[in-house]
Structure formats: structure tokens, C-alpha cells
Amino acid sequence: MAQKDDLTPSQFLQFAAVDFSGIYAVHLAAKEERLKMTRLAMSLLSGPFLAAIALASAKVVDPQSLTRWQDVPWYLFAVVTAFGVLSSLPFLRLIEAVNAHARTARAINNFRLLYATKLRDDLGWSPNLPTDPRFPETYAPLAWPGVNVTVLAMANSTYLAVGVTGLSGQEPNLLLLVAAILLVALVHYAVYYIRCNVTRRRHPRSSPGYSQLEG
């Protein structure tokens, strides 16, 4: 069985070609997953508006009553609450998708360590790609996935806070409503933070260069 030192530079170049194809496929899959979950979330969040338009068109509710909190029917608040709960599904799926793609990218980085050093020594060249198995970070709140998750958290929280407040029959107090929205949003964000920080510790340790990266 051929050992690592018996491999020729051309074989390591084949590794590089596979590597570039793999990392491209990972980023493409991540982008498609984020777009798919964002579309699903937006479709669910538009549900209460479509329900209100349908009820008003069918003259089940008076459109003027929808402009006054106390006149909004309870079942519309129930619809808002239900779609707020349903919208948490794409929110959670988006978090898990980001984690899964990050783990795959880390595994590719780990694979890259197996040949990048050999290419640099034999050809004086190595792929201009990361070789740190701890990259990319899953918890990146200012990156596009993190911003996407944060916006969905705020939207879900607004629906849940408004729906539950309306179902309880309470008169809306702006400060209390904003506080409730922020509290529920913090719960959403805590889920994102916990899941991503659990995942960020799952980096591979099998590559020969990992001990150097940690030093």
C-alpha cells in the first residue's frame, strides 16, 4: 500500500482539484439552504396578512376593525400566534443548516492539511485556502447567516408577543410589548448561541498538523 511520501506531486494536485470542487459545492449548498429557509420563513410570516385579507374580502370581519386593537377578533390573534410558532421551524432549521455546512467546511480544511504541506515542499505552492480545522466559525452574528437568524428571531418574537397579548385580552402597552418582544428574541438568540457554540467545539483532531495550529 502506497504511503504518503510515495505520492507524486501530480497526485496531490488531484487532491487540490477535488478540494476546490468540494469547497465550492459546500458554499453553494449553504447559500441554497439559507435562501430556501428564508423563503419558507417569509411565506409563513405572511400568513396572518393573507388570512386578514381573505376574511375582510369575505366580509367576515370589518376592515375598519383591523385598525383598532380592541376590535381585532381573537381568532386573528390566534392566527398570528400560530404562524409565529410555525416560523420557528425554519429558524431552527437555518441554525442547523449553518452548523452542518460549517462542519463540512472544517472537515475539508482538515483534509487540506494532508496535502498542502507536501505541495509547498515539493512544488513551492499550496492552495490559497484555509487549513485551520477550526474555521469557519459557526457563531458569526455579523455574517450573513447570523444577520439572517437575528432578523428571523425578531420577526418571530414580534408575532408571538403580539399574538399572545391579543389572546390574553390585554390593552397593548408599548413598553411592555417591546420588552416582551426583546425577551422572546433573546430566547431565540440564546438557542442560536448555544447551538453554534456547541458545534464550534466539534472540530476534528485527526490531522497531523492540528497540534501546530493550536500552538
N, C-alpha and C positions, 0 to 999 in steps of 0.2 A: 504493500500500500504506500503511495507516494506521500512524503512528508511535506511540511510547509516549505522547507528550504529547497526541495526538489522542483517546486513550481517555477515556471518560467515567467518573465515579465508579461508576455502576451496573455498568459492565463490570468494574471492579476488585472490586466486591462479589461478582460472579460468580466471580472468581478465588478470593475468600475462601471461598465456599461449596464450591468444588472442593477447596480446600486442607483444610478441616475434614474433608471426606469422605475425602480421601486419607490424612491422618494417622491417622484412626480405623481405616481399613482396614489400615494398616501395623501398628498396635498390636494389632489383633485377630488378624492373621495371625501376628505374633510370638508371641502368647500361645498360639495353637493349635499352632504348631510346637513350642514348648517342652513343652507338655503331651503331644503325640504322641511326641516323643523320650524324655521321661521315662517314659511308659508302656512304650515299647519296651525301654528300659534295665531297668526293673523286671521286665519279663517275662523278659528274658534272665538277669538275676541270680537269678531264682527257679528257673531250670532245674536246677541241681545238687540243690536240695532236692527238687524233683519226681522227679528221677532216683533219689535215695536212697530216697524213699518207695516208688517203684514197685519197686525192687529188693528192699526189705525186705518189701513186700507179697507179692511173688512168691517169697519165701524164697530168693532168690539170695544174699543176704547176711544175716548175723545182725544184727538191730538192736542187740544189745549191743556188737558190734564197732565200731559207728559212734561209740561213746562213748570209744574209746581210739585215739589217733593211730596207734600202731604196727599196729593191727589193721584199719585202714581199707584196703579194696582199692585197688590202684594205679589202676584204671580210674576210680574215683570222683575221685581227684586229677586224672586226665586230663580228666574232665568239667568239674571246677572251672576248670582252666586254659583249656579250650576256650571256656567261657562267659565267662571273663574277657577273652579276646581278642575274642570277638564283641561284648561290651559296649562295646568301644572304638569301634565303628561309630556308635551313637547319640551317644556322647560327642563324636566329631569332627563329626558332622552338626549337633549342637546348637551347637557353636562357629561353624560356617559359617553356620548359620541366623541366629544373633545378629549376625554381621558383615553378612550380606545385608540384614537389616532395618535395621540402623544406617545402612548406606549409602543405603538408600531414604529414611529419615527425614532424612538430611543433604541429599539431593537436593531434598526437599520444602522444607527450610529455605532452600536456595539459591533455589528458585522463589519463596518468600515474599518475598524481598528485592526482587523485581521489581515488587511492587505495594504492599508495606507502607508505604514512604515516600510514595508517591503518595496513599494513603488518609489518611495522617496529615496531609499538607499540605492536601488538598482538603476533607476531612471532619473533621479533628481526631480521627481514630480509626484504630487499627490493631489487627489481631488479636492477642490475648494469647497468642501462640505464639512459640517461639524462631525467631530469624532468623540464628543463627550456623551456617554450614555445617560447623563442626567438632563440632557437637552432634547426637546423643548420643555419648558415649564408648563405644567397643566394649569396652575393658578397664575393667570396673567390678566388681571382685571382691566388693564388699559389696552389690551389687544382686542382685535375684532370679536373673537369668541366671548371674551369677558364682558365687553360692552353689550353684546347681544344678550347674554344671560342676565345682565343687570337691568336692561330695558324690559325684558320679559318679566323679571321679578317685580318691577314697579307696576307694570300693567296688570299682572295677576293680583297683586296686592290691592290695587285700586278697585278692581271688580269685587274681590272678596269683602273688602271693608265696606264698600257702598251697598252691596247686596245684603250683608248681614245686618247693617244698620237699618236698612229699609225694612227688612223682615221683622226686626225687633220692634218696629213702630216708633222708634225714637226720632225726635226732630234733629236734623243734622246740625252739629256744631263744628265749625270749620277747623278749630284747633284740635278737637278730639278726633275728627275724621282724618286729618293729616297725620296725627300721632298714630292712629290705628293703621293707616297705610304704611307708614315708616316701620312700625313694629312687625307687620306681616312681611314687608320687604326684607327686613333684617333676618327673619326666619328663612326666607328663600335664599338669601345670600349666605347664611350660615351653612345651608345644605351644599351650596356651590363650594364654599371654602373648605368644608370638611372632606367632601368627596375628592376635590383636587389635591388637597394636602395628603390624603391617604395614598393617592395614586403617585404623587411625586416621589414617594419613598420606595416605589416599586421599580427601581432602576436595576438593570442587570449587572452582575458582578463576575461574569464568567470570562470576560476578555482579558488577555494578558496585560493590556495597557491600563486597566482600570485603576490599579494601585497608584500609578503615576499621576492620574488625573485627580485623585483625592489628595495627593500630597501638596 
